[in-house]
Amino acid sequence: MAAGTGVLSDIFSGIVFKRLSPVEVDAVRSNQHEFNGSRPLIELFGRAQPQRLITDFYWMSNAGQLLSEKGLLTWYDARARHPTRTEYRLYYYDNSVTRKAVAGDTLLIGRKPDGSTFLLIAPPTGAAATRIAWLFGIEVEPGAAFAALDLDAAERSGLSTAFGVGDQEEMSIWEIDESARLSDEPPELRNSIRILQKKLGEHANGPTASTSSTFQPEE
């Protein structure tokens, strides 16, 4: 079980994570662009469907490259017309971030109390993976199925302290915590983590999800 005691855990209503499989990201193997709606995803998005979720997509490399793009996720029940069965799925639309994803990468999806959504893709090992695991308090290896972070953990850091908001010169917790510092961490990665941390701390303006009855996933 993962414990959500990372410095970002205060500002999210829920976070799920998993390791990407070939069928989810390899266009040669599949063109489905979907994640199966396991229990953690249902707890994250609920059973109302379909939901179109305006989402901030992020991809980070171990060298410190950070790519971001605003895109769309759709949460829907593929068996909505069936009288007794449900089959929830999360459909993602192709963009510059999702095209960077490869099998084995770590995928995180989170929601904030204001309803905004983010999706983060990172390498499974290396400097970026270690930093992201520390930020989110991930203490277990991601598996094939989604797992939920325990955001009710007692240890949580305040938003202003974690992000250094209010004072541009103030250092964030992750920057002054020597236990989280990697000796071989490139400066580019530290800067990208700083940018990512700031972006994830921003609150979206206005609604980020809508319900539509006309959604049809791409073939």
Accessible surface in RSA format (square Angstrom, percent):
REM  Atomic radii and reference values for relative SASA: ProtOr
REM  Chains: A
REM  Algorithm: Lee & Richards
REM  Probe-radius: 1.40
REM  Slices: 20
REM RES _ NUM      All-atoms   Total-Side   Main-Chain    Non-polar    All polar
REM                ABS   REL    ABS   REL    ABS   REL    ABS   REL    ABS   REL
RES MET A   1   173.85  90.0 112.22  74.3  61.64 146.8  94.75  80.6  79.11 104.8
RES ALA A   2     2.69   2.5   0.22   0.3   2.48   5.6   0.22   0.3   2.48   6.6
RES ALA A   3    27.19  25.0  26.93  41.6   0.25   0.6  27.19  38.3   0.00   0.0
RES GLY A   4     0.00   0.0   0.00   N/A   0.00   0.0   0.00   0.0   0.00   0.0
RES THR A   5    48.23  34.3  30.30  30.7  17.94  42.7  15.99  21.5  32.25  48.7
RES GLY A   6     4.86   6.0   0.00   N/A   4.86   6.0   4.68  12.8   0.18   0.4
RES VAL A   7     8.81   5.8   7.45   6.7   1.36   3.3   7.45   6.5   1.36   3.7
RES LEU A   8     0.05   0.0   0.05   0.0   0.00   0.0   0.05   0.0   0.00   0.0
RES SER A   9     0.86   0.7   0.55   0.7   0.30   0.7   0.80   1.7   0.06   0.1
RES ASP A  10    49.27  34.5  24.56  24.4  24.71  58.4  11.85  27.9  37.42  37.3
RES ILE A  11     9.42   5.4   5.34   4.0   4.08   9.8   9.42   6.8   0.00   0.0
RES PHE A  12     7.60   3.8   0.00   0.0   7.60  19.8   0.00   0.0   7.60  21.7
RES SER A  13    74.31  62.8  37.80  50.4  36.51  84.1  37.48  79.8  36.83  51.6
RES GLY A  14    11.69  14.4   0.00   N/A  11.69  14.4  11.69  32.1   0.00   0.0
RES ILE A  15     2.37   1.3   0.44   0.3   1.93   4.6   0.44   0.3   1.93   5.2
RES VAL A  16     2.24   1.5   2.24   2.0   0.00   0.0   2.24   1.9   0.00   0.0
RES PHE A  17     1.02   0.5   0.76   0.5   0.26   0.7   0.76   0.5   0.26   0.7
RES LYS A  18     7.05   3.4   7.05   4.3   0.00   0.0   5.63   5.1   1.42   1.5
RES ARG A  19    63.62  26.7  61.97  31.6   1.65   3.9  33.59  45.9  30.03  18.2
RES LEU A  20     5.75   3.2   1.33   1.0   4.42  11.1   1.33   0.9   4.42  11.9
RES SER A  21    32.31  27.3  29.13  38.9   3.19   7.3  29.02  61.8   3.29   4.6
RES PRO A  22    50.61  36.9  50.61  46.1   0.00   0.0  50.61  41.8   0.00   0.0
RES VAL A  23    64.40  42.4  62.89  56.9   1.51   3.6  62.89  54.6   1.51   4.1
RES GLU A  24    14.45   8.3  12.52   9.5   1.93   4.6   3.97   7.7  10.49   8.6
RES VAL A  25    32.72  21.5   5.71   5.2  27.02  65.1   9.62   8.4  23.11  62.7
RES ASP A  26    52.40  36.7  46.50  46.3   5.90  14.0  14.30  33.6  38.11  38.0
RES ALA A  27    79.95  73.5  56.82  87.7  23.13  52.6  60.05  84.6  19.90  52.7
RES VAL A  28   141.80  93.3 110.99 100.5  30.81  74.2 117.56 102.1  24.24  65.7
RES ARG A  29   154.18  64.7 121.62  62.0  32.56  77.5  37.73  51.6 116.45  70.6
RES SER A  30    24.52  20.7  10.95  14.6  13.57  31.3  13.81  29.4  10.71  15.0
RES ASN A  31    90.67  62.5  76.96  74.4  13.70  33.0  28.57  68.8  62.09  60.0
RES GLN A  32    67.64  37.8  55.44  40.5  12.20  29.0  24.48  52.1  43.16  32.7
RES HIS A  33    33.57  18.3  32.48  22.6   1.09   2.8  16.50  17.0  17.06  19.9
RES GLU A  34    13.95   8.0  13.29  10.1   0.66   1.6   3.70   7.2  10.25   8.4
RES PHE A  35     6.12   3.1   5.86   3.6   0.26   0.7   6.12   3.7   0.00   0.0
RES ASN A  36   114.67  79.1 108.70 105.0   5.97  14.4  28.60  68.8  86.07  83.2
RES GLY A  37    14.10  17.4   0.00   N/A  14.10  17.4   0.89   2.4  13.21  29.6
RES SER A  38    36.51  30.9  24.81  33.1  11.69  26.9  36.50  77.7   0.01   0.0
RES ARG A  39   182.57  76.7 175.00  89.2   7.57  18.0  52.14  71.3 130.43  79.0
RES PRO A  40    23.53  17.2  22.32  20.3   1.21   4.4  22.34  18.4   1.19   7.4
RES LEU A  41     0.00   0.0   0.00   0.0   0.00   0.0   0.00   0.0   0.00   0.0
RES ILE A  42    32.44  18.5  31.28  23.3   1.16   2.8  31.28  22.5   1.16   3.1
RES GLU A  43   124.29  71.4  88.28  66.8  36.01  85.7  47.10  91.1  77.19  63.0
RES LEU A  44    24.18  13.5   5.35   3.8  18.83  47.3  10.24   7.2  13.94  37.5
RES PHE A  45     9.92   5.0   0.00   0.0   9.92  25.8   1.89   1.1   8.03  23.0
RES GLY A  46    30.45  37.5   0.00   N/A  30.45  37.5  29.37  80.6   1.08   2.4
RES ARG A  47   145.19  61.0 130.62  66.6  14.58  34.7  59.66  81.5  85.54  51.8
RES ALA A  48    66.03  60.7  50.28  77.6  15.75  35.8  61.24  86.2   4.79  12.7
RES GLN A  49    52.79  29.5  33.97  24.8  18.83  44.8   4.11   8.7  48.69  36.9
RES PRO A  50    16.01  11.7  16.01  14.6   0.00   0.0  16.01  13.2   0.00   0.0
RES GLN A  51    16.19   9.1  16.19  11.8   0.00   0.0   5.96  12.7  10.24   7.8
RES ARG A  52    66.93  28.1  65.47  33.4   1.46   3.5  22.90  31.3  44.03  26.7
RES LEU A  53     0.05   0.0   0.05   0.0   0.00   0.0   0.05   0.0   0.00   0.0
RES ILE A  54    78.56  44.7  75.56  56.3   3.01   7.2  75.56  54.4   3.01   8.2
RES THR A  55     0.35   0.3   0.00   0.0   0.35   0.8   0.35   0.5   0.00   0.0
RES ASP A  56    44.43  31.1  43.91  43.7   0.52   1.2   3.94   9.3  40.49  40.4
RES PHE A  57     0.15   0.1   0.00   0.0   0.15   0.4   0.00   0.0   0.15   0.4
RES TYR A  58    10.09   4.7  10.09   5.7   0.00   0.0   1.47   1.1   8.62  10.6
RES TRP A  59    29.04  11.7  29.04  14.1   0.00   0.0  24.17  12.9   4.87   7.9
RES MET A  60     0.00   0.0   0.00   0.0   0.00   0.0   0.00   0.0   0.00   0.0
RES SER A  61    18.33  15.5  18.25  24.4   0.08   0.2  17.67  37.6   0.66   0.9
RES ASN A  62    51.77  35.7  45.35  43.8   6.42  15.5  24.75  59.6  27.02  26.1
RES ALA A  63    73.09  67.2  57.86  89.3  15.23  34.6  64.37  90.6   8.72  23.1
RES GLY A  64     5.17   6.4   0.00   N/A   5.17   6.4   0.69   1.9   4.48  10.0
RES GLN A  65    95.99  53.7  85.40  62.4  10.59  25.2  36.67  78.0  59.32  45.0
RES LEU A  66    41.75  23.3  11.42   8.2  30.33  76.2  11.42   8.0  30.33  81.6
RES LEU A  67    49.35  27.5  48.46  34.7   0.89   2.2  49.35  34.7   0.00   0.0
RES SER A  68    51.86  43.8  29.88  39.9  21.97  50.6   6.03  12.8  45.83  64.2
RES GLU A  69    65.52  37.6  54.79  41.5  10.73  25.5  29.35  56.8  36.17  29.5
RES LYS A  70   133.03  64.9 108.60  66.6  24.43  58.2  87.00  78.3  46.03  49.0
RES GLY A  71    19.13  23.6   0.00   N/A  19.13  23.6  16.87  46.3   2.27   5.1
RES LEU A  72    47.42  26.4  46.47  33.2   0.95   2.4  46.47  32.6   0.95   2.6
RES LEU A  73     0.00   0.0   0.00   0.0   0.00   0.0   0.00   0.0   0.00   0.0
RES THR A  74     0.00   0.0   0.00   0.0   0.00   0.0   0.00   0.0   0.00   0.0
RES TRP A  75     0.00   0.0   0.00   0.0   0.00   0.0   0.00   0.0   0.00   0.0
RES TYR A  76    14.27   6.7  14.27   8.1   0.00   0.0  13.03   9.8   1.24   1.5
RES ASP A  77    13.29   9.3   7.20   7.2   6.09  14.4   0.06   0.1  13.23  13.2
RES ALA A  78    43.43  39.9   9.79  15.1  33.64  76.5  13.72  19.3  29.71  78.7
RES ARG A  79    84.96  35.7  79.74  40.6   5.23  12.4  12.84  17.6  72.12  43.7
RES ALA A  80    57.39  52.8  26.06  40.2  31.34  71.3  29.47  41.5  27.92  74.0
RES ARG A  81   232.72  97.7 199.79 101.8  32.92  78.4  85.87 117.4 146.84  89.0
RES HIS A  82    72.39  39.6  55.75  38.7  16.65  42.6  37.16  38.3  35.23  41.0
RES PRO A  83   122.81  89.5  80.39  73.3  42.43 154.2  93.06  76.8  29.75 184.9
RES THR A  84   116.65  83.0  80.40  81.5  36.25  86.4  76.14 102.3  40.52  61.2
RES ARG A  85   126.31  53.0 121.03  61.7   5.28  12.6  38.50  52.6  87.81  53.2
RES THR A  86    82.30  58.5  56.65  57.4  25.66  61.1  34.47  46.3  47.84  72.3
RES GLU A  87    50.66  29.1  45.34  34.3   5.31  12.7  29.81  57.7  20.84  17.0
RES TYR A  88    17.99   8.4  11.68   6.6   6.31  16.4   1.20   0.9  16.79  20.7
RES ARG A  89    67.45  28.3  67.45  34.4   0.00   0.0   2.56   3.5  64.89  39.3
RES LEU A  90     0.00   0.0   0.00   0.0   0.00   0.0   0.00   0.0   0.00   0.0
RES TYR A  91     2.01   0.9   2.01   1.1   0.00   0.0   0.80   0.6   1.21   1.5
RES TYR A  92    11.15   5.2  11.15   6.3   0.00   0.0   6.16   4.6   5.00   6.2
RES TYR A  93    49.97  23.3  49.19  28.0   0.78   2.0  47.21  35.5   2.76   3.4
RES ASP A  94    78.15  54.7  52.98  52.7  25.17  59.5  21.59  50.8  56.56  56.4
RES ASN A  95     9.61   6.6   6.17   6.0   3.43   8.3   8.59  20.7   1.02   1.0
RES SER A  96    32.62  27.6  28.52  38.1   4.10   9.4  26.95  57.4   5.67   7.9
RES VAL A  97     0.00   0.0   0.00   0.0   0.00   0.0   0.00   0.0   0.00   0.0
RES THR A  98    14.77  10.5   6.04   6.1   8.73  20.8   6.15   8.3   8.62  13.0
RES ARG A  99   153.79  64.6 118.75  60.5  35.04  83.4  60.33  82.5  93.45  56.6
RES LYS A 100    88.19  43.0  76.40  46.9  11.79  28.1  36.77  33.1  51.42  54.8
RES ALA A 101     9.35   8.6   1.51   2.3   7.84  17.8   1.51   2.1   7.84  20.8
RES VAL A 102    89.42  58.8  86.27  78.1   3.15   7.6  89.42  77.7   0.00   0.0
RES ALA A 103    49.02  45.1  25.39  39.2  23.63  53.8  25.74  36.2  23.28  61.7
RES GLY A 104    19.50  24.1   0.00   N/A  19.50  24.1  18.42  50.6   1.08   2.4
RES ASP A 105     9.43   6.6   9.34   9.3   0.09   0.2   0.03   0.1   9.40   9.4
RES THR A 106    15.64  11.1  15.64  15.9   0.00   0.0  11.52  15.5   4.12   6.2
RES LEU A 107     0.45   0.3   0.45   0.3   0.00   0.0   0.45   0.3   0.00   0.0
RES LEU A 108     0.04   0.0   0.04   0.0   0.00   0.0   0.04   0.0   0.00   0.0
RES ILE A 109     0.00   0.0   0.00   0.0   0.00   0.0   0.00   0.0   0.00   0.0
RES GLY A 110     0.05   0.1   0.00   N/A   0.05   0.1   0.00   0.0   0.05   0.1
RES ARG A 111    30.06  12.6  29.98  15.3   0.08   0.2   4.25   5.8  25.81  15.6
RES LYS A 112    18.08   8.8  15.45   9.5   2.63   6.3   7.74   7.0  10.34  11.0
RES PRO A 113    98.64  71.9  63.43  57.8  35.22 128.0  69.13  57.1  29.52 183.4
RES ASP A 114    58.92  41.3  28.78  28.6  30.14  71.3  40.72  95.8  18.20  18.2
RES GLY A 115    21.02  25.9   0.00   N/A  21.02  25.9  20.96  57.5   0.06   0.1
RES SER A 116     8.36   7.1   7.76  10.4   0.60   1.4   8.00  17.0   0.36   0.5
RES THR A 117     4.37   3.1   0.04   0.0   4.32  10.3   1.71   2.3   2.65   4.0
RES PHE A 118     5.27   2.6   4.98   3.1   0.29   0.8   4.98   3.0   0.29   0.8
RES LEU A 119     2.07   1.2   2.07   1.5   0.00   0.0   2.07   1.5   0.00   0.0
RES LEU A 120     0.01   0.0   0.01   0.0   0.00   0.0   0.01   0.0   0.00   0.0
RES ILE A 121     4.97   2.8   4.97   3.7   0.00   0.0   4.97   3.6   0.00   0.0
RES ALA A 122     1.24   1.1   1.24   1.9   0.00   0.0   1.24   1.7   0.00   0.0
RES PRO A 123    25.52  18.6  24.87  22.7   0.65   2.4  24.99  20.6   0.53   3.3
RES PRO A 124    49.49  36.1  37.15  33.9  12.34  44.9  37.15  30.7  12.34  76.7
RES THR A 125    98.00  69.7  93.23  94.5   4.77  11.4  67.86  91.2  30.14  45.6
RES GLY A 126    38.24  47.2   0.00   N/A  38.24  47.2  30.14  82.7   8.10  18.1
RES ALA A 127    18.45  17.0  10.97  16.9   7.48  17.0  12.85  18.1   5.60  14.8
RES ALA A 128     0.00   0.0   0.00   0.0   0.00   0.0   0.00   0.0   0.00   0.0
RES ALA A 129    17.85  16.4  10.86  16.8   6.99  15.9  14.02  19.7   3.83  10.1
RES THR A 130    65.28  46.4  59.11  59.9   6.17  14.7  39.73  53.4  25.55  38.6
RES ARG A 131     0.95   0.4   0.48   0.2   0.47   1.1   0.91   1.2   0.03   0.0
RES ILE A 132     4.85   2.8   4.85   3.6   0.00   0.0   4.85   3.5   0.00   0.0
RES ALA A 133    31.59  29.0  29.48  45.5   2.11   4.8  30.32  42.7   1.27   3.4
RES TRP A 134    68.32  27.4  58.08  28.1  10.25  24.1  48.45  25.8  19.87  32.2
RES LEU A 135     0.00   0.0   0.00   0.0   0.00   0.0   0.00   0.0   0.00   0.0
RES PHE A 136     1.05   0.5   0.40   0.2   0.66   1.7   0.75   0.5   0.30   0.9
RES GLY A 137     7.71   9.5   0.00   N/A   7.71   9.5   7.71  21.2   0.00   0.0
RES ILE A 138    23.30  13.3   9.91   7.4  13.39  32.3   9.91   7.1  13.39  36.4
RES GLU A 139   118.58  68.1  82.68  62.5  35.91  85.5  39.93  77.2  78.66  64.2
RES VAL A 140    58.26  38.3  45.57  41.3  12.68  30.6  53.89  46.8   4.37  11.8
RES GLU A 141   134.77  77.4 114.71  86.8  20.06  47.8  61.51 119.0  73.26  59.8
RES PRO A 142    18.71  13.6  11.23  10.2   7.48  27.2  11.97   9.9   6.74  41.9
RES GLY A 143    37.83  46.7   0.00   N/A  37.83  46.7  32.19  88.3   5.64  12.6
RES ALA A 144    87.99  80.9  64.80 100.0  23.19  52.8  68.10  95.9  19.89  52.7
RES ALA A 145    67.57  62.1  55.41  85.5  12.16  27.7  60.52  85.2   7.06  18.7
RES PHE A 146    13.08   6.5   2.82   1.7  10.25  26.7   2.82   1.7  10.25  29.3
RES ALA A 147    38.41  35.3  34.63  53.4   3.78   8.6  38.41  54.1   0.00   0.0
RES ALA A 148    30.53  28.1  25.12  38.8   5.41  12.3  25.12  35.4   5.41  14.3
RES LEU A 149    10.25   5.7   0.06   0.0  10.19  25.6   0.06   0.0  10.19  27.4
RES ASP A 150    53.13  37.2  48.51  48.3   4.62  10.9   7.99  18.8  45.14  45.0
RES LEU A 151    17.41   9.7  13.51   9.7   3.90   9.8  13.51   9.5   3.90  10.5
RES ASP A 152   133.81  93.7 107.22 106.7  26.60  62.9  32.41  76.3 101.41 101.1
RES ALA A 153    18.71  17.2   9.01  13.9   9.70  22.1  16.49  23.2   2.23   5.9
RES ALA A 154   108.74 100.0  67.38 104.0  41.36  94.1  77.89 109.7  30.85  81.7
RES GLU A 155   134.35  77.1 127.44  96.4   6.91  16.5  46.73  90.4  87.62  71.5
RES ARG A 156    87.25  36.6  52.72  26.9  34.53  82.2  33.25  45.4  54.00  32.7
RES SER A 157    31.84  26.9  24.23  32.3   7.61  17.5   9.18  19.5  22.67  31.8
RES GLY A 158    40.31  49.7   0.00   N/A  40.31  49.7  29.44  80.8  10.87  24.3
RES LEU A 159    62.66  34.9  55.80  39.9   6.86  17.2  56.51  39.7   6.15  16.6
RES SER A 160    63.97  54.1  60.35  80.5   3.62   8.3  32.64  69.5  31.33  43.9
RES THR A 161    71.51  50.9  68.83  69.8   2.68   6.4  41.90  56.3  29.61  44.8
RES ALA A 162     0.01   0.0   0.01   0.0   0.00   0.0   0.01   0.0   0.00   0.0
RES PHE A 163     2.15   1.1   1.76   1.1   0.39   1.0   2.05   1.2   0.10   0.3
RES GLY A 164     0.54   0.7   0.00   N/A   0.54   0.7   0.00   0.0   0.54   1.2
RES VAL A 165    73.79  48.6  61.16  55.4  12.62  30.4  64.12  55.7   9.67  26.2
RES GLY A 166    84.18 103.8   0.00   N/A  84.18 103.8  43.04 118.1  41.14  92.1
RES ASP A 167    70.56  49.4  65.69  65.4   4.87  11.5  20.27  47.7  50.28  50.1
RES GLN A 168   156.03  87.3 130.32  95.2  25.71  61.2  57.83 123.1  98.20  74.5
RES GLU A 169   153.61  88.2 131.47  99.5  22.14  52.7  59.39 114.9  94.22  76.9
RES GLU A 170    78.35  45.0  63.99  48.4  14.36  34.2  29.15  56.4  49.19  40.2
RES MET A 171    97.26  50.4  86.29  57.1  10.97  26.1  54.22  46.1  43.04  57.0
RES SER A 172     3.86   3.3   3.86   5.2   0.00   0.0   0.00   0.0   3.86   5.4
RES ILE A 173    37.08  21.1  36.76  27.4   0.32   0.8  36.76  26.5   0.32   0.9
RES TRP A 174     1.63   0.7   1.11   0.5   0.52   1.2   1.00   0.5   0.63   1.0
RES GLU A 175     4.45   2.6   4.19   3.2   0.25   0.6   0.00   0.0   4.45   3.6
RES ILE A 176   103.07  58.6  81.59  60.8  21.47  51.8  85.36  61.5  17.70  48.0
RES ASP A 177    42.66  29.9  35.93  35.8   6.73  15.9  13.45  31.7  29.21  29.1
RES GLU A 178   116.79  67.0 101.98  77.2  14.81  35.3  61.39 118.7  55.39  45.2
RES SER A 179   102.61  86.7  57.32  76.5  45.29 104.3  57.84 123.2  44.77  62.7
RES ALA A 180     9.30   8.6   0.01   0.0   9.29  21.1   7.16  10.1   2.14   5.7
RES ARG A 181    96.84  40.7  78.25  39.9  18.59  44.3  33.98  46.4  62.86  38.1
RES LEU A 182    45.61  25.4  39.15  28.0   6.46  16.2  41.09  28.9   4.53  12.2
RES SER A 183   126.65 107.0  78.49 104.8  48.16 110.9  58.58 124.7  68.07  95.4
RES ASP A 184   118.22  82.8  92.21  91.8  26.00  61.5  46.28 108.9  71.93  71.7
RES GLU A 185    18.27  10.5   1.46   1.1  16.82  40.0   1.44   2.8  16.83  13.7
RES PRO A 186    36.30  26.5  31.02  28.3   5.28  19.2  36.30  30.0   0.00   0.0
RES PRO A 187   101.11  73.7  94.88  86.5   6.23  22.6  96.86  80.0   4.26  26.4
RES GLU A 188   104.75  60.1  98.48  74.5   6.28  14.9  52.45 101.5  52.30  42.7
RES LEU A 189     0.00   0.0   0.00   0.0   0.00   0.0   0.00   0.0   0.00   0.0
RES ARG A 190    57.31  24.1  56.37  28.7   0.94   2.2  30.08  41.1  27.23  16.5
RES ASN A 191    78.56  54.2  75.40  72.9   3.16   7.6  19.22  46.3  59.34  57.4
RES SER A 192     7.26   6.1   7.26   9.7   0.00   0.0   0.00   0.0   7.26  10.2
RES ILE A 193     0.11   0.1   0.11   0.1   0.00   0.0   0.11   0.1   0.00   0.0
RES ARG A 194   104.06  43.7 103.96  53.0   0.10   0.2  26.63  36.4  77.43  46.9
RES ILE A 195    67.50  38.4  65.31  48.7   2.19   5.3  67.50  48.6   0.00   0.0
RES LEU A 196     0.00   0.0   0.00   0.0   0.00   0.0   0.00   0.0   0.00   0.0
RES GLN A 197     2.40   1.3   2.40   1.8   0.00   0.0   1.62   3.5   0.78   0.6
RES LYS A 198    67.35  32.9  63.51  39.0   3.84   9.2  56.22  50.6  11.13  11.9
RES LYS A 199    75.83  37.0  69.66  42.7   6.17  14.7  21.52  19.4  54.31  57.9
RES LEU A 200     2.29   1.3   1.80   1.3   0.49   1.2   2.29   1.6   0.00   0.0
RES GLY A 201    14.68  18.1   0.00   N/A  14.68  18.1   4.80  13.2   9.87  22.1
RES GLU A 202   112.97  64.9 102.97  77.9   9.99  23.8  45.08  87.2  67.89  55.4
RES HIS A 203    95.88  52.4  75.78  52.7  20.10  51.4  63.00  64.9  32.88  38.3
RES ALA A 204    39.98  36.8  15.33  23.6  24.65  56.1  26.50  37.3  13.48  35.7
RES ASN A 205   150.62 103.9 118.29 114.3  32.34  77.9  36.57  88.0 114.05 110.2
RES GLY A 206    49.40  60.9   0.00   N/A  49.40  60.9  30.59  83.9  18.81  42.1
RES PRO A 207   123.39  89.9  99.97  91.1  23.41  85.1 109.08  90.1  14.31  88.9
RES THR A 208    13.07   9.3   9.68   9.8   3.39   8.1   9.52  12.8   3.56   5.4
RES ALA A 209    40.99  37.7  18.52  28.6  22.47  51.1  20.34  28.6  20.66  54.7
RES SER A 210    63.81  53.9  54.94  73.3   8.86  20.4  48.10 102.4  15.70  22.0
RES THR A 211    99.37  70.7  67.88  68.8  31.49  75.0  46.20  62.1  53.17  80.4
RES SER A 212    23.99  20.3  17.51  23.4   6.48  14.9  17.55  37.4   6.44   9.0
RES SER A 213   110.51  93.4  74.76  99.8  35.75  82.4  49.04 104.4  61.47  86.1
RES THR A 214   104.21  74.1  85.54  86.7  18.67  44.5  74.06  99.5  30.15  45.6
RES PHE A 215    17.49   8.7   4.09   2.5  13.40  34.9   4.11   2.5  13.38  38.3
RES GLN A 216   140.25  78.4 120.79  88.3  19.46  46.3  50.22 106.9  90.03  68.3
RES PRO A 217    40.75  29.7  33.74  30.8   7.01  25.5  33.93  28.0   6.82  42.4
RES GLU A 218   106.10  60.9  87.98  66.6  18.13  43.2  40.86  79.0  65.24  53.3
RES GLU A 219   185.17 106.3 144.92 109.6  40.24  95.8  89.10 172.3  96.07  78.4
END  Absolute sums over single chains surface
CHAIN  1 A    10791.1       8315.7       2475.4       5772.1       5019.0
END  Absolute sums over all chains
TOTAL         10791.1       8315.7       2475.4       5772.1       5019.0
